[in-house]
């Protein structure tokens, strides 16, 4: 008899529910959110698991990897889809959620998500930490500019200019100095992470080919590399734009049928990077067939829609470059000759 399991994971404990093929609950238990504790329950030879489901979350990648290595049929389920299904329950508890997940696995009512490889997780960690240091340093600079302006002190160039302005105001200098020290430390560590990012891109053959695309730099290329992770998971390159939330949302009910703005689902960092790459290409003086295509849209529909359309097409082109092992072709003639 086949069995199905649902895991409702929290930081400390995980609720486990095991059901048989007719939906009857076989076992319910709470264990620590550790791979060893879960394997002690799920590796019992009494059960013949067909599917084991857990919701995508902070611990899901770690637990998924451990269960997959133990050759268990584990599936990571998309969060929004699971939330919509479990919302039908009257009472929300960890036990009821585990039951709901187990029944979803039994009837096949789930949407799996891709669990990134360990290398992509590390690259994403580098990108996230770099972005965090950059945003905190900018926040400190903006705060200093705003507070000093109250005393008529206008800051253009930063640290040296601030010290010059508060030189004759010792009470302000005492309050400003700690922030300058923190800002300096943040900038120094940001440079260290940025150099590490550049070194990774320089040694990565895929990133070097992605950079040949106009508007795409090392940060965008590495973000794309870490987000897509395995290009073969997309059957068609056109699907990449939808996964990053760059396609129009749709609502249809009865006589109502309209297309809205972009869905904004998927990876926000990747979507932002593609948008910035599209802006950079349109500001550049270097022309290509892709920029000419975007400018035609801008003349018909406006610059904002042109940037979004260009960002979506950049995602598709970069996926094709990755899969084909080619570089960006700047003219239509080059693309036609290669085809």
C-alpha positions in Angstrom: 0.0 0.0 0.0 1.3 3.5 -0.9 1.7 6.1 1.7 1.9 9.9 1.6 3.3 12.3 4.2 2.9 16.0 4.9 5.5 18.0 6.8 4.5 21.3 8.4 7.9 22.8 9.3 8.6 25.5 11.9 11.9 26.6 13.4 11.8 24.2 16.4 9.4 21.5 15.6 7.8 19.8 12.5 4.4 18.2 12.5 4.3 15.0 10.5 1.1 13.4 9.1 1.2 10.1 7.2 -1.9 8.9 5.3 -2.5 5.8 3.2 -3.8 5.7 -0.4 -7.5 6.0 0.6 -6.8 9.1 2.9 -6.9 7.4 6.3 -4.4 8.8 8.8 -1.8 6.2 9.7 0.4 8.3 12.0 0.7 11.8 13.4 3.7 12.9 15.3 5.7 16.1 16.2 9.5 15.9 15.9 12.4 18.3 16.0 13.1 20.2 12.8 16.3 18.2 12.2 17.0 15.8 9.3 17.9 13.0 11.7 14.6 13.3 13.6 12.6 13.3 10.4 14.5 10.4 8.9 13.8 8.3 12.1 10.1 8.6 11.3 10.1 8.5 7.5 12.6 5.7 7.0 10.4 3.2 8.9 10.2 0.1 6.6 6.5 -0.2 7.4 5.7 2.8 5.1 6.0 2.8 1.3 6.1 6.5 0.5 5.0 7.7 -2.9 5.2 11.4 -2.2 6.4 13.5 0.8 5.5 17.2 0.8 6.8 20.2 2.6 6.2 23.9 2.1 8.9 26.2 0.7 10.4 28.2 3.5 13.6 29.1 5.4 14.4 25.5 6.4 13.0 23.7 3.3 16.2 23.7 1.3 18.2 22.1 4.1 15.6 19.5 4.9 14.8 18.8 1.3 18.4 18.1 0.5 18.7 15.7 3.5 15.5 13.8 2.6 16.5 13.6 -1.1 19.9 12.2 -0.2 18.1 9.5 1.8 16.3 8.6 -1.5 12.9 9.6 -0.2 10.3 11.0 -2.8 10.2 14.5 -1.3 8.5 17.5 -3.0 8.8 21.1 -2.1 5.5 22.8 -2.7 4.9 26.4 -3.8 3.9 28.6 -0.9 1.0 30.7 -2.3 -0.6 27.6 -3.9 -0.4 25.7 -0.6 -1.8 28.7 1.4 -4.8 28.9 -0.9 -5.6 25.2 -0.5 -5.1 25.1 3.3 -7.3 28.3 3.7 -10.4 26.1 3.4 -9.7 24.7 6.8 -11.7 26.3 9.7 -8.9 26.0 12.3 -5.3 26.7 11.4 -3.0 24.5 13.5 0.3 22.8 12.7 -1.5 19.5 13.0 -4.2 20.4 10.6 -1.7 21.9 8.2 0.3 18.7 8.1 -2.9 16.8 7.5 -3.8 19.1 4.6 -0.4 18.8 3.0 -0.6 15.0 3.3 -3.9 15.0 1.5 -2.6 17.3 -1.2 0.2 14.8 -1.8 -2.3 12.0 -2.0 -4.6 13.6 -4.6 -1.8 15.3 -6.5 -3.1 18.8 -5.8 0.2 20.7 -5.5 2.6 22.8 -7.5 6.3 21.9 -7.0 9.0 24.5 -6.9 12.7 24.1 -7.9 15.1 23.7 -4.9 18.3 25.4 -5.8 21.7 23.6 -5.7 24.2 24.3 -2.9 26.4 26.5 -5.2 23.4 28.7 -6.2 22.5 29.1 -2.6 26.0 30.3 -1.8 26.0 32.7 -4.7 22.6 34.1 -3.6 24.0 34.6 -0.1 26.9 36.6 -1.5 24.6 38.8 -3.5 22.2 39.3 -0.6 25.0 40.3 1.8 26.5 42.6 -0.7 23.2 44.3 -1.3 22.6 44.6 2.5 25.9 46.4 3.1 25.3 48.7 0.2 21.8 49.7 1.3 22.8 50.3 5.0 25.7 52.5 3.9 23.4 54.5 1.6 20.9 54.8 4.5 23.5 56.2 6.8 24.7 58.7 4.1 21.2 59.9 3.5 20.5 60.3 7.2 23.6 62.3 7.8 22.8 64.6 4.8 19.3 65.1 6.1 20.2 65.8 9.8 23.1 68.2 9.0 20.9 70.2 6.6 18.9 71.2 9.6 21.9 73.2 10.8 22.6 74.7 7.3 25.4 72.3 6.6 25.1 71.1 3.0 27.0 67.9 2.2 28.1 67.1 -1.4 31.4 65.2 -1.1 31.0 62.9 1.8 33.4 62.1 4.7 36.0 64.8 4.3 33.3 67.4 3.6 31.4 66.5 6.8 34.5 66.7 8.9 35.2 70.1 7.5 31.7 71.3 8.1 31.5 70.2 11.8 35.1 71.2 12.6 33.9 74.3 14.5 30.9 72.5 16.0 32.3 70.0 18.5 28.8 69.0 19.8 27.8 67.9 16.3 31.1 66.3 15.6 30.6 63.9 18.6 27.3 62.7 17.2 28.5 62.4 13.6 31.7 60.6 14.2 30.2 57.2 15.1 28.1 57.1 12.0 31.1 58.0 9.8 33.0 55.1 11.4 30.2 52.7 10.7 29.8 53.9 7.1 33.5 53.5 6.5 33.4 50.0 7.8 30.4 49.1 5.7 32.0 50.5 2.6 35.2 48.6 3.2 33.4 45.3 3.6 31.2 46.0 0.6 34.3 46.4 -1.5 35.6 43.0 -0.3 32.3 41.3 -1.2 32.2 43.1 -4.6 35.7 42.0 -5.5 34.7 38.4 -4.5 31.7 38.7 -6.9 33.9 40.0 -9.7 36.4 37.1 -9.2 33.6 34.5 -9.4 32.2 36.1 -12.6 35.6 36.2 -14.2 36.1 32.5 -13.6 32.6 31.4 -14.6 32.2 30.7 -18.3 28.4 31.1 -18.3 28.6 34.6 -16.7 31.3 35.7 -19.2 28.9 34.9 -22.0 25.9 36.5 -20.3 27.9 39.8 -20.0 28.2 40.0 -23.8 24.5 41.1 -23.7 24.2 44.9 -23.7 23.2 46.4 -20.4 24.2 43.2 -18.5 27.1 43.6 -16.1 28.8 41.2 -13.6 26.1 41.7 -10.8 23.2 41.1 -13.2 24.9 38.0 -14.8 25.7 36.4 -11.4 22.2 37.1 -10.1 20.8 35.5 -13.2 23.1 32.5 -12.8 22.1 32.0 -9.2 18.4 32.5 -9.8 17.9 30.2 -12.8 20.4 27.7 -11.4 19.5 24.8 -13.8 18.4 26.2 -17.2 17.0 22.8 -18.3 14.1 23.2 -15.8 12.6 25.6 -18.4 11.3 23.8 -21.4 11.1 27.0 -23.4 13.1 30.2 -22.9 9.9 32.3 -23.1 8.8 30.8 -19.8 11.6 32.6 -17.9 9.8 36.0 -18.2 6.7 34.7 -16.5 8.7 33.0 -13.7 10.3 36.4 -12.9 6.9 38.1 -12.8 7.5 40.2 -16.0 4.3 39.1 -17.8 0.9 40.6 -17.6 -1.6 39.3 -15.0 -4.9 38.0 -16.3 -8.4 38.1 -14.9 -11.3 36.4 -16.6 -14.8 35.6 -15.2 -17.9 35.5 -17.3 -18.1 38.5 -19.5 -15.1 40.1 -17.7 -11.8 39.6 -19.4 -8.9 42.0 -18.9 -5.1 41.9 -18.7 -3.5 44.0 -16.0 0.1 45.0 -15.1 2.9 42.6 -14.7 2.3 39.9 -12.0 5.4 40.8 -9.9 5.6 37.2 -8.8 8.8 35.3 -8.5 12.3 36.6 -7.5 12.2 40.3 -6.7 15.9 40.8 -6.8 16.2 39.2 -10.3 13.3 41.3 -11.6 14.9 44.5 -10.3 18.2 43.6 -11.9 16.7 42.9 -15.3 14.8 46.3 -15.0 18.1 48.1 -14.3 19.8 46.3 -17.1 17.1 47.4 -19.5 17.4 51.0 -18.3 21.1 50.9 -18.7 20.8 49.6 -22.3 18.4 52.3 -23.3 20.6 55.0 -21.8 23.7 53.7 -23.6 24.9 55.2 -26.8 25.8 51.8 -28.3 23.1 50.5 -30.6 21.9 47.0 -31.3 18.9 45.3 -32.8 17.5 44.8 -29.3 17.7 48.5 -28.4 16.1 49.4 -31.7 13.3 47.0 -30.9 12.8 48.5 -27.5 12.8 52.1 -28.9 10.0 51.2 -31.3 7.9 50.1 -28.3 8.8 53.3 -26.5 7.5 55.4 -29.4 4.2 53.5 -29.5 3.5 52.7 -25.8 5.8 54.8 -23.7 9.2 54.4 -22.1 8.1 52.6 -18.9 6.4 49.8 -20.9 9.4 49.6 -23.2 11.7 49.0 -20.2 9.5 46.2 -18.9 9.2 44.6 -22.3 13.0 44.8 -22.7 13.6 43.4 -19.3 11.4 40.4 -20.1 13.2 39.9 -23.5 16.6 40.1 -21.8 15.6 37.2 -19.5 14.6 35.1 -22.5 17.8 36.0 -24.5 20.1 35.3 -21.6 18.5 31.9 -21.1 19.0 31.1 -24.8 22.7 32.2 -24.6 23.2 29.9 -21.6 21.5 26.9 -23.2 23.1 27.3 -26.6 26.6 28.2 -25.4 26.7 31.3 -27.6 27.2 35.0 -27.2 24.9 38.0 -27.9 24.6 38.8 -31.6 24.5 42.6 -32.1 22.9 42.6 -35.5 20.0 40.9 -37.2 22.4 39.6 -39.9 24.6 37.8 -37.3 21.5 36.2 -35.7 20.2 35.1 -39.1 23.6 33.7 -40.1 23.9 31.7 -36.9 20.3 30.4 -37.3 
